[in-house]
Amino acid sequence: MSTAKIAITIEENLLGKLDRLVKAHVFPNRSKAIQEAVSDKLARMDHRRLAQECSKLDKSFEQAMAEEGLNSEIDSWPEY
């Protein structure tokens, strides 16, 4: 995967924590630590967005639609 170099501004206390993690070999370097943090945050945001959209669904309607589709498919399944 290709990468791009960027410049960021970060609070000194966060940078200190980050440097301690790098020194403890939790991360190989600052870039990898920040990359993983951003990736994790974006994944959580995507998961939260999916959960919010799912919460908008009408469970009884979705169940009825699933059963209707399943009932129409059962007739076309081969006998065993």
C-alpha positions as CSV (number, residue, x, y, z in Angstrom):
1,M,0.0,0.0,0.0
2,S,1.3,3.4,-0.8
3,T,1.9,6.0,1.9
4,A,2.0,9.8,2.0
5,K,4.1,12.0,4.2
6,I,2.1,14.6,6.2
7,A,2.9,17.1,8.9
8,I,0.7,17.2,12.0
9,T,0.4,19.3,15.1
10,I,0.0,17.4,18.3
11,E,-0.2,18.4,22.0
12,E,3.1,17.9,23.9
13,N,1.6,15.6,26.5
14,L,0.2,13.3,23.8
15,L,3.6,13.4,22.0
16,G,5.3,12.4,25.3
17,K,2.9,9.4,25.7
18,L,3.5,8.5,22.1
19,D,7.3,8.6,22.5
20,R,7.1,6.5,25.7
21,L,5.2,3.8,23.7
22,V,7.8,3.9,20.9
23,K,10.6,3.7,23.5
24,A,8.9,0.7,25.1
25,H,8.7,-0.9,21.6
26,V,4.9,-1.0,21.6
27,F,5.2,0.7,18.2
28,P,8.3,0.8,16.0
29,N,8.0,4.5,15.4
30,R,5.7,7.6,15.8
31,S,4.4,7.2,12.2
32,K,3.2,3.7,12.8
33,A,1.6,4.6,16.1
34,I,-0.3,7.5,14.6
35,Q,-1.3,5.4,11.5
36,E,-2.7,2.7,13.7
37,A,-4.5,5.3,15.9
38,V,-6.2,7.0,12.9
39,S,-7.1,3.6,11.4
40,D,-8.7,2.4,14.7
41,K,-10.6,5.7,15.1
42,L,-12.0,5.6,11.5
43,A,-13.0,1.9,12.0
44,R,-14.9,2.8,15.2
45,M,-16.6,5.7,13.4
46,D,-17.7,3.4,10.6
47,H,-19.0,0.8,13.1
48,R,-20.9,3.4,15.0
49,R,-22.4,4.8,11.8
50,L,-23.5,1.2,10.8
51,A,-25.0,0.7,14.2
52,Q,-26.9,4.0,14.0
53,E,-28.3,3.0,10.5
54,C,-29.3,-0.5,11.8
55,S,-31.1,1.0,14.7
56,K,-33.3,2.9,12.3
57,L,-34.6,-0.4,10.8
58,D,-38.0,-1.7,11.8
59,K,-37.3,-5.2,13.1
60,S,-40.7,-6.6,12.5
61,F,-40.8,-5.4,8.9
62,E,-37.2,-6.7,8.2
63,Q,-38.2,-10.1,9.8
64,A,-41.3,-10.2,7.6
65,M,-39.3,-9.4,4.5
66,A,-36.7,-12.1,5.3
67,E,-39.4,-14.7,6.0
68,E,-41.2,-13.8,2.8
69,G,-38.0,-14.2,0.8
70,L,-37.2,-17.4,2.5
71,N,-40.7,-18.9,2.0
72,S,-40.5,-18.1,-1.8
73,E,-37.1,-19.7,-2.0
74,I,-37.9,-22.9,-0.1
75,D,-40.2,-24.1,-2.9
76,S,-37.3,-24.0,-5.3
77,W,-34.9,-26.0,-3.0
78,P,-34.3,-29.6,-4.1
79,E,-35.6,-32.5,-2.0
80,Y,-33.0,-34.4,0.1
